[in-house]
């Protein structure tokens, strides 16, 4: 996207747009107006919208601006995310949480499972790599195994990846279905060996394969399993990964163990095992299909049998592309630049990477009790980065893919039933305890109050309130709510016992608000009062003298004597005092009172964004931590939209556009930080359409759309947003009409928006 650093364009005259309205004339009681004529609407993009997806966005960046995306193919929410793992010249793969960095010179191999957009690495297991040298133990050295490649040979599209490896002079092509990977290797040199290295010991940094087993079952098939744990999955005992693979053509197999070649053995077991597959030199094209499961070998074979095909790589590539087309085309847009269209559809693409489908084709999955279960009537998901995703991603899924979101909630409830507790950050088949708060409360409540309710609400409510009321045992893997006794009795988490206590207290208050909203929707009146009172506990960590939230000790004294408002301290979780200053999304009135009134809060918001703008312009600490607004992290993602609730929408629209223009671009360094499982992408998708959620409330704020027309198709309903004239300059929404009736404020309810045939018409201007 073209970057615009100016904040406000005071150029041009006020542009009054023509009403669109509905086809019937509103009555005087509507309070709205209807134009006599309807202008011709902009033409929506037609046909293939996957052409606007650039999987290389967010695969680059440096320092804290690493996007952590992978360019390899996968089906929507697919378990298989087969993608290159890379390293630099020195063999270092720092910040390769998804295995890949755009600027790296070498490809180490192609592993089958990856996380998307995270700030901590895990997965990167079961690596394949074509090699064109004689079988020898030195190949098992990463620096020998790896190959350089030319960037111009690299292609990434929805459902397809291609690259040419220099050293083996081999072109690699990949595609994938939900649980099966498809490899096609074309060896260019007939005079060199055509070998494929299989490594069961490979994992991303921080990962460790504890055990593994590979068995060559015929001259065309092999299978096995591995037990791995990574930086996040280790607390939950790691995970088992099973695979069954087949080749289109016969091969000769050689196994290896502990870096030693085992010429006569067809089976190996241990933490460092694998194989070489050798193909005839006149066999220039090699095709492999690999079925994956975290349940068992039988399920991996079943997944391969049901998702594999008759060796038609191109057909599978098109099938996966069509699966993406089916989801992405549910939103069609008009207007905007080519880069903005690309950012939008890539944002949707990245929003549909995680959570990950874990259940097999027959519904089997390994539960958090490490036993086999079956998902009856739903798809079971894992890999929920909820401290991040509750803010934007899950609200986007509630809006655009409610059935998927419903299954995700059912998956969380299955984890609670089988593991005993709702998770914080579930990965693979276990708890990680990563991050803070009880974000599942917000995810579940937000889903329920917006009418997506095909799950056991009573079981959900019981699981939510159990963690809210009961202490977490020491060393518990599920995380829970730490120091909940003190929080419940005194209103805050003790800083002398727990790091990040100010942030955790504020998260708990928001969690309690979500429970209160769930209780209200379920008719639990008494509980509403209890949890609404607790939702005000953020006030207990407000320092009225300093006008910041601060961590507090058990005796009521402030934790940090030398208070610093622009550096990360133990008061907060991944943020500064400024970045947490406005983290009360659920209670704008209460926050205003702390500041001394709405005007005082607005003044502080103005100061925050002016400081943020100056920091950005000066490029201070470009690769490091930010002092003020930091779009590369989560706590202040909502802050620009606060202006709308406070009655100053033009300021909110100004800063939302500034963020969109300066923190997103159509390039490998296209995000301001880790996408965190689609959190930043979902933020862009919402605001590009002109909407923004308040998780836990049935509201969308109207921000500043960049498209002149947006059409959403949601479970048979068609909803349109018309913002005629929207452009880089014309970004200020003056008025809004829903079906011809003027809205009193620039927000509306989910239930109001989500009616078939609805038209939300926005009047925009190029002046505030």
MOHUBEL-V648145 format. One record per helix or strand. SS is the DSSP state (@ for helix, = for strand). FROM is the first residue (numbers start at 0). TO is the last residue. If there is no record, write none. Layout:
BEGIN
ss = {SS & SS}
from = {FROM & FROM}
to = {TO & TO}
END
This chain:
BEGIN
ss = {@ & @ & @ & = & = & = & = & = & = & @ & @ & = & @ & = & = & = & = & = & = & = & @ & = & = & = & = & = & = & @ & @ & = & @ & = & = & = & = & @ & @ & @ & = & = & @ & @ & @ & = & @ & @ & @ & = & = & = & = & @ & @ & @ & @ & @ & = & = & = & = & = & = & = & @ & =}
from = {27 & 48 & 62 & 72 & 81 & 105 & 113 & 122 & 126 & 136 & 141 & 146 & 150 & 154 & 159 & 169 & 179 & 193 & 207 & 220 & 233 & 238 & 251 & 259 & 266 & 272 & 284 & 296 & 312 & 330 & 337 & 355 & 363 & 371 & 380 & 385 & 392 & 401 & 426 & 429 & 438 & 456 & 483 & 493 & 500 & 524 & 536 & 541 & 547 & 551 & 557 & 587 & 597 & 638 & 648 & 678 & 690 & 698 & 708 & 716 & 731 & 740 & 746 & 749 & 758}
to = {29 & 51 & 64 & 72 & 86 & 110 & 113 & 122 & 130 & 139 & 144 & 148 & 152 & 156 & 164 & 175 & 186 & 198 & 215 & 228 & 235 & 246 & 256 & 261 & 268 & 278 & 292 & 306 & 327 & 333 & 350 & 356 & 365 & 373 & 381 & 388 & 399 & 418 & 426 & 429 & 448 & 468 & 489 & 493 & 520 & 533 & 540 & 542 & 548 & 551 & 557 & 594 & 617 & 644 & 662 & 688 & 692 & 701 & 713 & 721 & 737 & 741 & 748 & 752 & 764}
END
